[in-house]
């Protein structure tokens, strides 16, 4: 407050007014930063699931080998709420999920649901499996597998393999192997 002669003791000086406004602004900015950091830490990171489609499949339970015959060269990926991200990536980019980043599929093999169309059955045959050691063999993709639940037929027609989630450090999305909203490539192997 300015106590100069001729000025009211209730009127603040310009300097004290600027200092007060600055202090309030800094306090507000600090509160916003703390709030933004807390919100960012509380936001869940997107988790991605993958889908392979193939014309047919064969399985050899003795060898623990699952062959997706004429597998699509595009692997679908998607996330669930709160951030719904979907698209496709090349098979080659998907295979990087097995070797790159922290907590990749090679270190922590995913579970997957195998859905197989068989002419003799009314409904698709479903099997829940753990998959590992993917290998491209010509137009096919071969996995090692272990049955967790359900049935894996020896052979079947149109096949989809729904692969469980992978998150930060070994997943797709903006900043993850160059795949994410607006960053998809031409879609070739």
C-alpha positions as CSV (number, residue, x, y, z in Angstrom):
1,X,0.0,0.0,0.0
2,X,1.1,3.5,-0.7
3,X,1.1,5.8,2.2
4,X,2.2,8.9,0.2
5,X,0.6,12.2,1.2
6,X,-2.6,12.9,-0.7
7,X,-3.3,9.2,-1.5
8,X,-5.7,7.0,0.3
9,X,-4.2,4.2,2.4
10,X,-6.8,1.9,0.8
11,X,-5.5,2.3,-2.8
12,X,-2.6,-0.1,-3.6
13,X,0.5,1.2,-5.4
14,X,1.1,0.0,-9.0
15,X,4.1,-2.1,-7.8
16,X,2.1,-3.9,-5.1
17,X,-0.8,-4.4,-7.6
18,X,1.6,-6.0,-10.2
19,X,3.3,-8.1,-7.6
20,X,0.0,-9.4,-6.3
21,X,-1.4,-10.2,-9.8
22,X,1.9,-12.0,-10.6
23,X,1.8,-14.1,-7.4
24,X,-1.8,-15.1,-8.1
25,X,-0.9,-16.0,-11.7
26,X,2.0,-18.1,-10.7
27,X,0.0,-19.9,-8.0
28,X,-2.7,-20.6,-10.6
29,X,-0.1,-21.9,-13.1
30,X,1.5,-24.1,-10.5
31,X,-1.9,-25.6,-9.6
32,X,-2.7,-26.2,-13.3
33,X,0.7,-28.0,-13.8
34,X,0.1,-30.2,-10.7
35,X,-3.4,-30.9,-12.0
36,X,-2.2,-31.7,-15.5
37,X,0.5,-34.0,-14.2
38,X,-2.0,-35.8,-12.0
39,X,-4.5,-36.2,-14.8
40,X,-1.8,-37.5,-17.2
41,X,-0.5,-40.0,-14.7
42,X,-4.1,-41.2,-14.0
43,X,-5.0,-41.6,-17.8
44,X,-4.7,-45.2,-18.8
45,X,-2.3,-45.9,-21.7
46,X,-4.0,-47.6,-24.7
47,X,-3.7,-51.3,-24.9
48,X,-3.7,-52.9,-28.3
49,X,-5.1,-56.2,-29.6
50,X,-4.2,-57.7,-33.0
51,X,-6.1,-59.9,-35.5
52,X,-4.7,-62.1,-38.2
53,X,-6.9,-63.5,-41.0
54,X,-6.0,-66.4,-43.2
55,X,-7.6,-68.6,-45.9
56,X,-7.1,-71.8,-43.9
57,X,-5.1,-73.3,-41.1
58,X,-3.4,-76.5,-40.0
59,X,-2.2,-77.5,-36.5
60,X,0.1,-80.3,-35.4
61,X,-0.4,-80.8,-31.7
62,X,2.6,-83.2,-31.5
63,X,4.9,-80.4,-32.7
64,X,2.9,-77.6,-31.1
65,X,2.8,-75.9,-34.5
66,X,0.0,-73.7,-35.9
67,X,0.1,-72.7,-39.5
68,X,-2.0,-69.8,-40.8
69,X,-2.2,-70.6,-44.5
70,X,-2.1,-67.6,-46.9
71,X,-2.2,-65.2,-44.0
72,X,-3.1,-61.6,-44.8
73,X,-0.1,-59.3,-45.1
74,X,-2.0,-56.8,-43.1
75,X,-2.4,-57.3,-39.3
76,X,-5.4,-55.5,-37.8
77,X,-4.9,-53.7,-34.5
78,X,-7.3,-51.9,-32.2
79,X,-7.7,-50.6,-28.7
80,X,-10.6,-50.3,-26.4
81,X,-11.8,-47.3,-24.4
82,X,-11.0,-44.6,-23.5
83,X,-9.0,-44.1,-26.7
84,X,-10.4,-46.1,-29.6
85,X,-7.6,-46.5,-32.1
86,X,-7.9,-48.9,-35.0
87,X,-6.2,-49.7,-38.2
88,X,-3.8,-52.1,-39.9
89,X,-0.1,-52.6,-40.1
90,X,2.1,-54.7,-42.2
91,X,2.9,-58.2,-41.0
92,X,6.6,-57.2,-40.9
93,X,5.7,-54.3,-38.5
94,X,3.6,-56.6,-36.4
95,X,6.5,-59.1,-36.1
96,X,8.6,-56.3,-34.5
97,X,6.2,-56.5,-31.5
98,X,7.9,-59.8,-30.7
99,X,11.4,-58.4,-30.5
100,X,11.3,-54.6,-29.9
101,X,10.5,-52.6,-26.8
102,X,10.1,-53.3,-23.2
103,X,7.7,-56.2,-22.4
104,X,7.5,-57.3,-26.0
105,X,5.6,-60.5,-27.0
106,X,8.8,-62.5,-27.2
107,X,9.4,-61.9,-23.5
108,X,5.8,-62.3,-22.5
109,X,4.0,-64.4,-25.1
110,X,0.3,-63.5,-25.6
111,X,-2.8,-65.5,-25.4
112,X,-5.0,-65.6,-28.4
113,X,-8.4,-67.0,-29.5
114,X,-8.3,-69.0,-32.7
115,X,-11.6,-69.0,-34.6
116,X,-11.8,-71.6,-37.4
117,X,-14.5,-72.2,-39.9
118,X,-15.1,-75.9,-40.6
119,X,-17.7,-77.0,-43.2
120,X,-18.8,-79.9,-41.1
121,X,-19.8,-77.7,-38.1
122,X,-22.6,-75.2,-37.6
123,X,-20.4,-72.8,-35.6
124,X,-16.8,-71.8,-35.7
125,X,-14.4,-73.9,-33.6
126,X,-12.8,-71.8,-30.9
127,X,-9.6,-72.4,-29.0
128,X,-7.8,-70.3,-26.5
129,X,-4.0,-70.7,-27.0
130,X,-0.7,-69.2,-26.0
131,X,1.3,-68.3,-29.1
132,X,5.1,-68.0,-29.5
133,X,8.0,-68.0,-32.0
134,X,6.2,-66.6,-35.0
135,X,7.9,-67.3,-38.4
136,X,6.9,-66.4,-41.9
137,X,7.1,-69.3,-44.3
138,X,6.2,-68.2,-47.8
139,X,2.6,-67.0,-47.7
140,X,2.0,-68.6,-44.3
141,X,2.6,-67.6,-40.7
142,X,3.6,-70.3,-38.4
143,X,3.4,-70.1,-34.6
144,X,4.3,-72.4,-31.8
145,X,1.3,-72.8,-29.6
146,X,-0.1,-74.4,-26.4
147,X,-3.8,-75.0,-25.8
148,X,-5.2,-73.2,-22.8
149,X,-8.9,-73.9,-23.4
150,X,-11.2,-75.2,-26.1
151,X,-10.3,-77.0,-29.3
152,X,-7.7,-76.5,-32.0
153,X,-8.7,-78.5,-35.1
154,X,-6.0,-80.3,-37.2
155,X,-7.2,-78.3,-40.2
156,X,-9.9,-75.8,-41.1
157,X,-11.0,-73.2,-43.5
158,X,-11.2,-69.4,-43.1
159,X,-9.4,-68.5,-39.8
160,X,-9.0,-65.5,-37.6
161,X,-6.5,-65.3,-34.7
162,X,-7.5,-62.7,-32.1
163,X,-4.3,-61.8,-30.1
164,X,-4.4,-60.3,-26.6
165,X,-3.2,-56.9,-25.6
166,X,0.2,-55.3,-25.4
167,X,0.8,-51.9,-23.9
168,X,3.4,-49.2,-23.6
169,X,6.9,-50.2,-24.5
170,X,5.8,-53.0,-26.8
171,X,2.7,-51.8,-28.6
172,X,1.5,-49.8,-31.5
173,X,0.1,-46.3,-31.5
174,X,1.7,-42.9,-31.8
175,X,5.3,-43.4,-30.9
176,X,5.2,-47.2,-31.1
177,X,7.0,-48.5,-34.2
178,X,5.6,-45.7,-36.3
179,X,2.0,-47.0,-36.3
180,X,-0.9,-44.9,-35.1
181,X,-3.5,-42.5,-36.0
182,X,-2.5,-40.8,-39.3
183,X,0.8,-42.6,-39.5
184,X,0.0,-45.8,-41.3
185,X,2.1,-46.8,-44.2
186,X,1.2,-48.2,-47.6
187,X,0.4,-51.6,-46.2
188,X,3.0,-53.8,-47.8
189,X,5.2,-56.4,-46.3
